C-alpha cells in the first residue's frame, strides 16, 4: 500500500507515474482508514485493528502522540 501512495504523493519527482484505482461499494459499518507512516510504523496491524474495532480514535491519537517517533496523520471514515 505504501508504494501505491508514494506514486501519488511524489509523482512530480518522477518521469512517469501510474494511477491505480479500484471501485468499492461501501457497506454500512465499514471503516476506511488512511494514515501516514508515522502511524503505520508505530503500531502493528493487530494494535491498529484493536483501536479501529473499538472506534477508539481519541485513544489512537493519544497513544500516537505519546509514543511518536515521527509526525503522523490519520483519517477514519465510518459508513453510516
MIDOSE-1310 file (N, C-alpha, C; in nm, 2 decimals, decimal comma, always signed):
residues 80
xxxx	+0,08/-0,12/+0,00/+0,00/+0,00/+0,00/+0,09/+0,12/+0,00; +0,20/+0,12/+0,08/+0,28/+0,24/+0,09/+0,34/+0,28/-0,05; +0,38/+0,18/-0,13/+0,43/+0,21/-0,26/+0,33/+0,27/-0,35; +0,20/+0,23/-0,34/+0,10/+0,29/-0,42/+0,08/+0,44/-0,38
xxxx	+0,07/+0,47/-0,25/+0,06/+0,61/-0,21/+0,18/+0,69/-0,25; +0,30/+0,63/-0,24/+0,42/+0,70/-0,28/+0,41/+0,75/-0,42; +0,35/+0,67/-0,51/+0,34/+0,71/-0,65/+0,25/+0,84/-0,66; +0,15/+0,85/-0,58/+0,06/+0,97/-0,58/+0,13/+1,09/-0,53
xxxx	+0,19/+1,08/-0,42/+0,25/+1,19/-0,35/+0,38/+1,25/-0,41; +0,45/+1,16/-0,48/+0,58/+1,20/-0,53/+0,58/+1,20/-0,68; +0,47/+1,20/-0,75/+0,46/+1,18/-0,89/+0,54/+1,30/-0,96; +0,55/+1,42/-0,90/+0,62/+1,53/-0,97/+0,77/+1,51/-0,98
xxxx	+0,82/+1,41/-0,90/+0,96/+1,39/-0,90/+1,01/+1,28/-0,99; +0,92/+1,22/-1,06/+0,95/+1,11/-1,15/+0,91/+1,14/-1,29; +0,97/+1,08/-1,39/+0,94/+1,10/-1,53/+0,80/+1,05/-1,56; +0,77/+0,93/-1,50/+0,64/+0,87/-1,53/+0,57/+0,83/-1,39
xxxx	+0,44/+0,83/-1,39/+0,37/+0,78/-1,28/+0,25/+0,70/-1,33; +0,19/+0,62/-1,25/+0,07/+0,55/-1,29/-0,03/+0,56/-1,18; -0,16/+0,55/-1,22/-0,27/+0,56/-1,13/-0,33/+0,42/-1,12; -0,35/+0,38/-0,99/-0,42/+0,25/-0,97/-0,55/+0,29/-0,90
xxxx	-0,66/+0,23/-0,95/-0,79/+0,26/-0,89/-0,86/+0,13/-0,87; -0,96/+0,13/-0,78/-1,04/+0,02/-0,75/-1,18/+0,08/-0,71; -1,28/+0,02/-0,76/-1,42/+0,06/-0,72/-1,46/-0,02/-0,60; -1,50/+0,06/-0,50/-1,55/-0,01/-0,38/-1,70/+0,02/-0,36
xxxx	-1,77/-0,07/-0,30/-1,91/-0,05/-0,27/-1,91/-0,04/-0,12; -1,92/+0,08/-0,06/-1,92/+0,09/+0,08/-2,04/+0,02/+0,15; -2,01/-0,05/+0,26/-2,11/-0,12/+0,33/-2,13/-0,05/+0,47; -2,25/-0,05/+0,52/-2,28/+0,01/+0,65/-2,19/-0,05/+0,76
xxxx	-2,13/+0,04/+0,83/-2,05/-0,01/+0,94/-1,90/-0,02/+0,91; -1,87/-0,02/+0,78/-1,72/-0,03/+0,74/-1,65/+0,10/+0,78; -1,53/+0,08/+0,82/-1,44/+0,20/+0,85/-1,33/+0,20/+0,75; -1,31/+0,31/+0,68/-1,20/+0,33/+0,59/-1,10/+0,42/+0,66
xxxx	-0,97/+0,37/+0,67/-0,87/+0,43/+0,75/-0,75/+0,45/+0,66; -0,70/+0,58/+0,66/-0,59/+0,62/+0,58/-0,49/+0,69/+0,68; -0,37/+0,65/+0,68/-0,27/+0,70/+0,77/-0,13/+0,72/+0,71; -0,05/+0,80/+0,77/+0,09/+0,82/+0,72/+0,17/+0,71/+0,79
xxxx	+0,30/+0,71/+0,75/+0,39/+0,61/+0,81/+0,42/+0,64/+0,96; +0,39/+0,76/+1,01/+0,41/+0,79/+1,15/+0,31/+0,70/+1,23; +0,20/+0,66/+1,18/+0,11/+0,57/+1,24/+0,14/+0,42/+1,21; +0,15/+0,39/+1,08/+0,17/+0,25/+1,04/+0,30/+0,19/+1,08
xxxx	+0,40/+0,27/+1,11/+0,53/+0,22/+1,16/+0,53/+0,22/+1,31; +0,44/+0,29/+1,38/+0,44/+0,29/+1,52/+0,35/+0,17/+1,58; +0,25/+0,14/+1,51/+0,16/+0,03/+1,56/+0,16/-0,09/+1,46; +0,15/-0,21/+1,51/+0,14/-0,32/+1,42/-0,01/-0,34/+1,38
xxxx	-0,04/-0,43/+1,29/-0,18/-0,44/+1,24/-0,28/-0,48/+1,35; -0,24/-0,56/+1,44/-0,33/-0,60/+1,55/-0,36/-0,48/+1,64; -0,26/-0,40/+1,67/-0,28/-0,28/+1,75/-0,38/-0,19/+1,69; -0,36/-0,16/+1,56/-0,45/-0,07/+1,48/-0,59/-0,13/+1,48
xxxx	-0,60/-0,26/+1,45/-0,73/-0,32/+1,45/-0,80/-0,31/+1,58; -0,73/-0,32/+1,69/-0,79/-0,30/+1,82/-0,85/-0,16/+1,84; -0,78/-0,06/+1,80/-0,83/+0,08/+1,81/-0,95/+0,09/+1,71; -0,94/+0,04/+1,59/-1,05/+0,06/+1,49/-1,17/-0,02/+1,53
xxxx	-1,16/-0,14/+1,58/-1,27/-0,22/+1,62/-1,35/-0,15/+1,74; -1,28/-0,09/+1,83/-1,34/-0,02/+1,94/-1,38/+0,13/+1,90; -1,35/+0,17/+1,78/-1,37/+0,30/+1,73/-1,31/+0,41/+1,83; -1,19/+0,37/+1,88/-1,12/+0,45/+1,98/-1,02/+0,54/+1,91
xxxx	-1,07/+0,64/+1,84/-0,98/+0,72/+1,76/-0,91/+0,82/+1,85; -0,97/+0,86/+1,96/-0,91/+0,95/+2,06/-0,79/+0,88/+2,12; -0,81/+0,75/+2,16/-0,71/+0,67/+2,22/-0,59/+0,65/+2,12; -0,62/+0,62/+2,00/-0,52/+0,61/+1,89/-0,44/+0,74/+1,88
xxxx	-0,50/+0,85/+1,88/-0,43/+0,98/+1,87/-0,34/+1,00/+1,99; -0,40/+0,98/+2,11/-0,32/+1,00/+2,24/-0,20/+0,90/+2,24; -0,22/+0,78/+2,21/-0,11/+0,68/+2,21/+0,00/+0,72/+2,11; -0,05/+0,76/+1,99/+0,05/+0,80/+1,89/+0,13/+0,93/+1,94
xxxx	+0,05/+1,02/+2,00/+0,12/+1,15/+2,04/+0,22/+1,12/+2,15; +0,19/+1,02/+2,24/+0,28/+0,99/+2,35/+0,40/+0,91/+2,30; +0,39/+0,83/+2,20/+0,49/+0,74/+2,15/+0,55/+0,77/+2,02; +0,52/+0,89/+1,96/+0,56/+0,92/+1,82/+0,71/+0,93/+1,81
xxxx	+0,75/+0,86/+1,70/+0,89/+0,88/+1,66/+0,90/+0,96/+1,53; +0,78/+1,00/+1,48/+0,77/+1,07/+1,35/+0,64/+1,15/+1,36; +0,63/+1,25/+1,27/+0,50/+1,31/+1,26/+0,39/+1,21/+1,21; +0,27/+1,24/+1,23/+0,16/+1,14/+1,19/+0,03/+1,21/+1,16
xxxx	-0,04/+1,15/+1,07/-0,18/+1,19/+1,04/-0,26/+1,07/+1,01; -0,39/+1,08/+1,05/-0,48/+0,97/+1,01/-0,62/+1,02/+0,99; -0,69/+0,95/+0,91/-0,83/+0,99/+0,88/-0,91/+0,86/+0,89; -1,02/+0,86/+0,96/-1,10/+0,74/+0,97/-1,24/+0,78/+0,92
xxxx	-1,30/+0,71/+0,83/-1,44/+0,74/+0,79/-1,52/+0,62/+0,81; -1,63/+0,63/+0,88/-1,72/+0,52/+0,90/-1,85/+0,54/+0,81; -1,88/+0,43/+0,74/-2,00/+0,44/+0,66/-2,12/+0,42/+0,75; -2,22/+0,51/+0,74/-2,34/+0,51/+0,82/-2,45/+0,46/+0,74
